[in-house]
Amino acid sequence: MKENLASVSTLNMAFTECMKPTDFFTGKKDIKRKNWRNRIGFLLKANSSQSMLHPMKTRSYRPSVDDVNQWAQSLDKLLSHKYGKAAFRIFLSSEFCEENIEFWAACEDFKKLSSHKHLVSKAKHIYEEFIQSEASKEINLDFHTKNAILQSLNEPTATTFQAAQKKVYSLMENNSYPRFIHSDLYKELCAVARGESKHIKS
């Protein structure tokens, strides 16, 4: 039982923590592929652990064929699915640009806040982590957009990061998302959903 609980815990950790650039080596495609295979493996293997823990609630953690097909329809559908978003984040890690989806997710959380105190605190945190020059996860934004955010930090609103979030979303939609849909990672998930994968066993 403890081992099963540990498996589910490991799954949660795998999809809430990003792979760091130090986990990859430039030009080593096989190493990058191994890393995403290992992380996707947590998603696919958790199904059996969950079933053993709750035999009367055999909800699968593995994406279905319908799920992975919907991910190819639009970025919005991909990001609206818990494991679609997790898979996309893993893919972005392998391309060293996971800061884009992290910023997008931070903005989604920010818009849900209602307390002014929390808005101010969260706005400053997002600015320091993603917006300011040489931030640890600096995203690619123009000066005008950055400056507009800086000027509103003391009195932020739910729309403070709206322009920046739209730019980052557009960047992912037009660049990273098409590559994800044509990636080995996505093809592997499709194969697993159909029960055809020879590489990752669920």
N, C-alpha and C positions, 0 to 999 in steps of 0.2 A: 504493500500500500504506500509506504514511504517513497519507494522508487517511482511509483506512478505519479504521486504528487510532485516529485522532483522534476519529472518529465514535463508536466504541464507548466511548472514554474519556469523551467528552462525555455519553453516555447514563448512565454510572455516576455522574458528577458531578451530573447533573440529578436523580437519584433518591436521592442521599444528602445533598443540601443543600436546606434549606427556603427557600421564598420568604419574604422579610421583609415586614412590613407596609408598609414604604416603597415596595414594588414595586406597591402598589395605591393607589387613590384612592377614598375613601368616596363611594358614590353613582354611581360610574362602572362600571356592570355590563359595558359593552363592553370596557373596559380589563382588568377582572378575567378576562373570558372569553378575551381575547387571550393573557394570561399563561398560563392553564392550557392553552390550545391549543398554545402554543409548547413547553411542558414535556412534554405528552403526545406531541407530535410526535417528540421524541427516541426515545421508546419504540417508536413505530410505524415509524420510518425505519431503525432499527438492524438490522432483519431482513436487508435487502439487503447491508449492510456485513458482517455476520457470515457470510453465505453466500459472499461473495467471498473472505473471509479463509480460510474452511474449507469448500470446496465439497463435501467428503465428509461434513460434519457440518452439514447445513442446518437446525439447530434454530432455530425462530422466536422472536424476542424479543416478537412481538406476541401479546397474549392471544387465545385462541381463543373461539369462540362458547360453548363449554362452560364456559370459564373465567369469562367475564363473567356468564353465567347463574348460576353457583354463587355469585358474589359477592353476588347479590341474595337468597340463601337465608339467610345469617346473617353477622353481623359477624365471627364466628370464622373462617368460610371466606374472607372477604375478607382478613383480616389474615394468614391462613396462606399466602396466595399472594403471592409476591414483588412482582409488578406490581400486584396488587390493593391491597396495602398502599401502594405508591408512588402509585397514583392517588388513594387516599383521603387520603394526606398532602398531595398537591397541592390537593385539594378543601378540606381544613382550612385550608391556607394562605390560600385565597381568602376564608375566613370568619374569618381572624385568630385561629384557635384551634389551630394546629399543635402548640402545647406539649402538648396532651393525648396525641397519638399519640407524640410524642417521649418523654414521661414513661413511657408504657406500654412503649415499646421499651426504654428504659433499665432498667426493672424486669425485663423479660425477660432482658436481658443480665446483670443483677445476680444473678438466681437461678441462673445457670450457674456463678458463681464458687465456688471451693472454698477458696482461700487466705484465711485470716483477715485478713492484711495487705491483700489486694486488696478484701475485703469492706468493711473500714473505710474505705479510700480512696474506693471507689466510692460507698459510702453517704453520705459527707460531700459528695461532688461532686453527687450527685443532690439532696441536701437543699438545698445552696446554690443550685443551678440552678433547682429546681422548687418547693421546699417553703417555705423561709423567707420571711418578709414582705418584699415588694418584690424578690423574686428576679427575675432577668432573664426567666425563663419561668414565673413563678408560676402554679400551677394552683389551682383552686377547691376547697379542702378545709376542713373544720370544724376548730375549735381542738383538740378532743380527738384527732383523727387526727394532726394536725401535732405535737402535744405528745408523743404516744406514739412517733412516729418520732424526735423530738429526744432523748428519754430513752434510746433504744437505739443511738444513733450510735457510742458507744464499744465496744459489744459487739453489733454487728449480726449478724443471721442471715438465711437465705434468705427468711424471711417478714417481714422488717422493713417492707417497703413493700406487703405483701399487701393490707391493708385499703384503703390509698390507691389502689392499682392497680385494685382491684375497683370503687371509687367512680368512677374516671375511665373505666373500661371501660363501666360502666353509663351514664354521662353520654353517651359517644359512641354507645352502642347505642340509646339512647332519643331522642337529639336529632340529632346529626350524621349518623349512619348512614342514617336514613330520608331525610334531605334529600339525601344523596349519591346514593342509589338513584333519586331522582326528579330529579336534577340534569341540566343540559345536558351536563356532562362525562361522566357515566355513559352517557347516551343516545348520545353521540358515540362512545364506546368500543364500545358494542353495534353501532352502525351500521358502524364500521370492521371489527369482527370478522366481520360478515356481508358485508363488501365493498360496503356501500351508501353510505359517507360521501362527501359532495361537498366537504368542507371540509379534511379531513386526509388526505393521501395517504401510503401506506406504500411 
